[in-house]
Amino acid sequence: MPPSIGLVFLRQAVASALGQTGFDDFEVLVVDDCSDDATWSYLQSIECTPADHAQ
């Protein structure tokens, strides 16, 4: 997913992916092509696994 759509939408998309149930193993790939917002900082701050959100 390209973060050029904006950090707000990236946060929503990542939260949605991590909130999915029924999937044990998946990846969310983000290609940050020099965005000028806080995309990189946000991605570095994610320290959870999908199991943390599947409750």
Stockholm file with secondary structure:
# STOCKHOLM 1.0

chainA/1-55         MPPSIGLVFLRQAVASALGQTGFDDFEVLVVDDCSDDATWSYLQSIECTPADHAQ
#=GR chainA/1-55 SS CCGGGCHHHHHHHHHHHHTCCSCSSCCCCCCCCSCSSSHHHHHHHCCCCHHHHCC
#=GC SS_cons        CCGGGCHHHHHHHHHHHHTCCSCSSCCCCCCCCSCSSSHHHHHHHCCCCHHHHCC
//
